């Protein structure tokens, strides 16, 4: 399963700047490159550890690796430019494709063209970067936020995830690539909440709905809306002709994969962060009931059966991007991107 934004990208407001391209954009004023420092002296301001030119070569290599792996249905071809959960998700997806070829249509591939780089000014490892890259399918399609990391000086930058930009959501502005951005950690203060808490809140709301956010700290977003609509539709279908949840219950539970995180300051003092969510959608069937699914159901083709009397499970992995305002500015945490991959299905 992959969540695709509805419609083409439109106009967004970002920190007071009209973004006519509909993209996350660099800061409206283009700063001059810093002058070269005198020999033997430090620069007065930190500078990016990677240049736009370098990322312009890294992004195509990520795209080529993903494309080659998808064509061969071989996750080993993802190395070394793809790592972490992106490799795990592809490996699981290829297993599903072996059992039902139509799952290949669900794979989402970031494009080869760099649109906006957001690179760190920190020289500490691991180094992180977030690149906005084009869609590989449509010429004017919806772009992806790509999380990149360099483990050490001898390792290449690799992408551990990409989240397709949400349509119709206000986007932040970011520092020009010449200037670079300050990295943030999962526990960085000075924001309306730490990135760790923001990701946790998103997982809770995706699991339990808006009731899990009593203080209304999370803004509306297309991924949450579509996910909950699909669950409610399935709930109605499962219990057609009977009272709510009389035949079966359905619940999807999300959790944060804490090992993966990328975060950089936005131009207004907030932060753009990326993380990974894992989820399980469980249909619990009541005693005496039998759930029957259509012959063309892609999940039941993976399982090898279409009737269940106990439970029916589907597992997903989702890469997400969130914008967290600064504490001084205030406001809500805004999810700005998501790409979900179906990982497995089982039932009895």
Residue pairs with C-beta under 8 A, 6 or more apart in sequence:
1 106
1 314
1 316
1 340
1 341
1 342
2 106
2 107
2 108
2 339
2 340
2 341
2 342
3 164
3 222
3 223
3 226
3 227
3 318
3 338
3 339
3 340
4 142
4 164
5 142
5 164
5 165
5 166
5 167
5 222
6 167
6 222
7 167
7 168
8 22
8 140
8 141
8 142
8 167
9 22
9 23
9 140
9 142
9 143
9 165
9 167
10 22
10 167
10 168
11 18
11 19
11 20
11 22
12 19
12 22
12 23
12 169
12 170
12 171
13 19
13 170
13 171
14 24
14 25
14 170
14 171
14 172
14 173
15 172
15 173
15 266
15 267
15 268
17 25
17 27
17 28
17 173
19 25
19 171
19 173
23 115
23 116
23 132
23 143
23 165
23 171
24 116
24 132
24 145
24 165
24 171
24 172
24 173
24 174
24 272
24 336
25 116
25 171
25 173
25 174
26 116
26 173
26 174
26 175
26 176
26 177
27 173
27 174
27 175
27 176
27 179
27 267
28 173
30 176
31 176
31 178
31 179
32 178
33 178
34 43
34 45
34 47
34 178
37 43
37 44
45 179
46 121
46 122
46 180
47 121
47 179
47 180
48 119
48 120
48 121
48 177
48 178
48 179
48 180
49 119
49 120
49 121
49 122
49 123
49 127
49 180
50 117
50 119
50 120
50 127
50 129
50 157
51 119
51 177
52 114
52 117
52 177
55 114
55 117
55 119
55 129
55 131
55 148
55 157
56 114
58 81
58 131
58 148
58 156
58 157
59 110
59 112
59 113
59 114
59 131
59 133
59 146
60 112
60 113
61 81
62 81
62 82
62 110
62 146
62 158
62 159
63 109
63 110
63 111
63 112
63 133
63 136
64 81
64 112
65 77
65 78
65 79
65 81
65 82
66 78
66 82
66 90
66 109
66 110
67 109
67 136
68 77
69 75
69 76
69 77
69 78
69 82
69 90
70 90
70 104
70 107
70 109
73 94
73 97
73 98
73 104
74 94
75 87
75 90
75 91
75 94
78 86
78 87
78 90
79 87
80 155
80 156
80 158
81 156
81 157
81 158
81 159
82 90
82 158
82 159
82 160
83 149
83 158
83 159
83 160
84 149
84 158
84 160
84 161
84 259
84 260
84 276
85 160
85 161
85 257
85 260
85 276
85 317
85 319
86 159
86 160
86 161
86 162
86 319
88 317
89 317
89 341
89 343
90 107
90 341
92 317
92 341
92 343
92 344
93 103
93 106
93 107
93 341
93 342
93 343
95 344
96 103
96 302
96 342
96 343
96 344
96 345
97 103
97 104
99 301
99 302
99 304
100 298
100 301
100 302
102 298
103 298
103 302
103 342
106 341
106 342
107 341
108 144
108 162
108 164
108 339
108 341
109 136
109 137
110 133
110 134
110 135
110 136
110 144
110 146
110 159
110 162
111 133
111 134
111 135
111 136
111 143
111 144
112 133
112 134
112 136
113 133
113 134
114 131
114 132
114 133
115 131
115 132
115 133
115 134
115 143
116 131
116 132
116 174
116 177
117 129
117 131
117 132
117 177
118 129
118 130
118 131
118 132
118 174
118 175
118 177
118 181
118 264
118 272
119 129
119 177
119 180
119 181
119 264
120 127
120 128
120 129
120 180
120 181
120 182
120 183
120 264
121 179
121 180
121 181
121 182
121 183
122 182
122 183
125 150
125 151
125 152
125 153
126 149
126 150
126 151
126 152
127 149
127 150
127 157
128 147
128 148
128 149
128 150
128 183
128 262
128 263
128 264
129 148
129 149
129 157
129 262
129 264
130 145
130 146
130 147
130 148
130 262
130 264
130 272
130 274
130 321
131 145
131 146
131 148
132 143
132 144
132 145
132 146
132 165
133 143
133 144
133 146
133 162
134 141
134 143
134 144
135 141
135 142
135 143
135 144
135 164
142 164
142 165
142 167
143 164
143 165
144 162
144 163
144 164
144 165
144 337
144 339
145 162
145 163
145 164
145 165
145 272
145 274
145 321
145 336
145 337
146 159
146 161
146 162
147 159
147 160
147 161
147 162
147 163
147 260
147 262
147 274
147 319
148 157
148 158
148 159
148 160
148 262
149 157
149 158
149 160
149 262
150 156
150 157
150 158
160 260
160 276
161 260
161 274
161 276
161 319
161 339
162 319
162 339
163 274
163 319
163 320
163 321
163 337
163 338
163 339
164 337
164 338
164 339
165 171
165 321
165 336
165 337
166 221
166 222
166 223
166 335
166 336
166 337
166 338
167 222
168 222
169 219
169 221
169 222
169 334
169 335
169 336
170 334
171 323
171 336
172 266
172 267
172 268
172 270
172 272
172 323
172 336
173 266
173 267
173 268
174 181
174 264
174 266
174 267
174 272
175 181
175 265
175 266
175 267
181 264
181 265
181 266
182 264
182 265
183 263
183 264
183 265
184 191
184 195
184 263
184 264
184 265
184 271
184 273
185 195
185 261
185 263
186 194
186 195
186 196
186 199
186 258
186 261
186 263
187 194
187 195
187 196
188 194
188 195
188 263
188 271
189 327
190 269
190 326
190 327
190 328
191 198
191 270
191 271
191 324
191 325
191 326
191 327
192 217
192 324
192 325
192 326
192 327
192 330
192 331
192 332
192 333
193 201
193 217
193 324
193 333
195 261
195 263
195 271
195 273
195 275
195 322
195 324
196 256
196 258
198 273
198 322
198 324
198 333
199 256
199 261
199 273
199 275
199 277
199 320
199 322
200 256
201 212
201 213
201 217
201 218
201 333
202 218
202 254
202 277
202 320
202 322
202 333
202 335
203 254
203 255
203 256
203 277
204 212
204 213
204 254
205 212
205 213
205 218
205 224
206 223
206 224
206 227
206 252
206 254
206 277
206 279
207 251
207 252
207 253
207 254
207 279
209 228
210 216
216 332
217 332
217 333
218 332
218 333
218 335
219 332
219 333
219 334
219 335
221 334
221 335
221 336
221 338
222 338
223 318
223 320
223 335
223 338
223 340
224 335
227 252
231 250
231 251
231 252
231 281
234 250
234 283
235 244
235 245
235 249
235 250
238 247
238 248
238 250
238 283
238 291
239 245
239 246
239 247
239 248
246 286
247 285
247 286
247 289
247 291
248 283
248 284
248 285
248 286
248 289
248 291
249 283
249 284
249 286
250 281
250 282
250 283
250 284
251 281
251 282
251 284
252 279
252 280
252 281
252 282
253 279
253 280
253 282
254 277
254 278
254 279
254 318
255 277
255 278
255 279
256 275
256 276
256 277
257 275
257 276
257 277
257 278
260 275
260 276
261 273
261 274
261 275
262 273
262 274
262 275
263 271
263 272
263 273
263 274
264 271
264 272
264 273
265 271
266 272
266 323
268 325
268 326
268 329
269 326
269 328
269 329
270 323
270 324
270 325
270 326
270 329
271 323
271 324
272 321
272 322
272 323
272 324
272 336
273 321
273 322
273 324
274 319
274 320
274 321
274 322
275 319
275 320
275 322
276 317
276 318
276 319
276 320
277 317
277 318
277 319
277 320
278 315
278 316
278 317
278 318
279 315
279 316
279 317
279 318
280 313
280 314
280 315
280 316
281 313
281 314
281 315
281 316
282 311
282 312
282 313
283 291
283 308
283 311
283 312
283 313
283 347
284 311
285 291
285 308
285 309
285 310
285 311
285 312
289 309
290 307
290 308
290 309
291 307
291 308
291 309
291 312
292 306
292 307
293 299
293 300
293 306
293 307
294 306
295 306
297 306
299 314
299 342
299 345
300 306
300 345
300 347
302 344
302 345
303 345
303 346
303 347
305 347
308 347
308 348
309 348
310 347
310 348
311 347
311 348
312 345
312 346
312 347
313 344
313 345
313 346
313 347
314 342
314 344
314 345
315 342
315 343
315 344
315 345
316 340
316 341
316 342
316 343
317 340
317 341
317 343
318 338
318 339
318 340
318 341
319 337
319 338
319 339
320 335
320 337
320 338
321 335
321 336
321 337
321 338
322 333
322 334
322 335
322 336
323 333
323 334
323 335
323 336
324 333
325 331
325 332
325 333
325 334
